[in-house]
Amino acid sequence: MVAPDDLDPATRRRLSRAARCFSADGRLQRWPSKRSDQELALWVIWSQMPGDGQLSELDVNAMLRTWHDFEDYVLLRRELCELDLLRRTPDGAIYRRVSHDLPQDAETLLHLIAAQTA
């Protein structure tokens, strides 16, 4: 992980802006307005999902409800699928988290959020 002080100023500002969307307990409080910040927030949510096994739509909805405060779990579920972080069967009954390497910026954001909660 790259320390926040070692980042270029633009990346540091972007990560700081994205971190402000999360509460002190790590919940997403509001949907970021910039697409790059939205994607970072989705990576944070993705990182909290179980890595293997099938999930029903109800299970995914229940998890997403516990990780944010702005009451639009459908938006989060749809965006996770659009970024190919989550896949579903054609009928939408079964979901699976897609395995990816966590991008460096998302990993740094996770550490910034964790520092907020400490």
C-alpha positions in Angstrom: 0.0 0.0 0.0 1.2 3.5 -0.8 1.1 5.9 2.1 -1.2 8.9 1.5 1.7 11.3 1.9 3.6 9.5 -0.9 0.7 10.1 -3.4 0.7 12.9 -5.9 -1.5 15.8 -4.9 -4.4 15.0 -7.3 -4.7 11.4 -6.2 -4.5 12.5 -2.5 -7.3 15.0 -3.1 -9.4 12.4 -4.9 -9.0 9.8 -2.1 -9.7 12.3 0.6 -12.8 13.4 -1.2 -14.0 9.8 -1.5 -13.1 9.1 2.1 -15.4 11.9 3.2 -18.4 10.0 1.8 -17.9 7.4 4.5 -18.9 7.8 8.2 -16.6 7.3 11.1 -17.8 3.6 11.3 -17.0 3.0 7.7 -20.6 3.2 6.2 -21.1 4.9 2.9 -23.2 8.0 3.9 -23.8 9.5 0.5 -23.3 8.6 -3.1 -20.3 10.5 -4.5 -21.0 12.9 -7.4 -17.9 12.2 -9.4 -17.7 8.9 -11.3 -14.2 8.1 -10.2 -15.2 8.5 -6.5 -18.3 6.3 -7.1 -16.0 3.6 -8.5 -13.7 3.8 -5.4 -16.8 3.6 -3.1 -17.9 0.5 -5.0 -14.5 -1.2 -4.6 -14.8 -0.6 -0.8 -18.2 -2.2 -0.8 -17.0 -5.0 -3.0 -14.2 -5.7 -0.6 -16.7 -6.4 2.2 -18.6 -9.0 0.3 -18.0 -12.7 0.8 -15.5 -14.0 -1.8 -17.0 -17.3 -2.6 -20.4 -18.9 -2.8 -23.7 -17.9 -4.2 -25.9 -15.2 -2.8 -29.6 -14.6 -3.3 -30.8 -11.2 -4.3 -32.3 -10.9 -0.8 -28.9 -11.7 0.7 -27.1 -9.1 -1.4 -29.8 -6.5 -0.6 -29.5 -7.2 3.1 -25.7 -6.8 3.0 -25.8 -3.6 1.0 -28.4 -2.1 3.4 -26.0 -2.6 6.3 -23.1 -0.8 4.5 -24.6 2.5 3.6 -26.9 5.2 4.9 -28.6 6.7 1.9 -31.1 4.0 1.3 -30.5 3.1 -2.3 -29.2 -0.5 -2.2 -30.6 -1.1 -5.7 -28.3 1.6 -7.1 -25.3 -0.1 -5.4 -26.2 -3.6 -6.6 -26.7 -2.3 -10.2 -23.4 -0.4 -10.2 -21.5 -3.4 -8.8 -22.9 -5.5 -11.6 -22.0 -2.8 -14.2 -18.4 -2.7 -13.0 -18.3 -6.5 -13.2 -17.6 -6.7 -9.5 -20.8 -8.7 -9.0 -22.4 -11.0 -11.5 -26.0 -12.4 -11.5 -27.8 -15.1 -13.3 -30.1 -13.9 -16.2 -33.1 -14.2 -13.9 -31.4 -12.2 -11.2 -31.9 -14.9 -8.5 -28.3 -15.7 -7.8 -25.3 -13.4 -7.4 -21.6 -14.0 -7.1 -18.8 -11.7 -6.3 -16.3 -11.6 -9.1 -12.6 -12.1 -8.1 -10.4 -9.1 -8.8 -7.2 -7.7 -7.5 -8.1 -4.6 -5.4 -6.7 -1.5 -7.2 -4.0 0.4 -5.3 -6.2 3.6 -4.9 -9.0 1.5 -3.5 -6.7 -0.2 -1.0 -5.3 3.2 0.1 -8.9 4.4 0.5 -9.7 1.4 2.7 -6.8 2.4 4.9 -7.9 6.0 5.0 -11.4 4.9 6.1 -10.0 2.6 8.7 -7.9 5.5 10.1 -11.1 7.6 10.3 -12.8 4.8 12.4 -9.8 4.4 14.8 
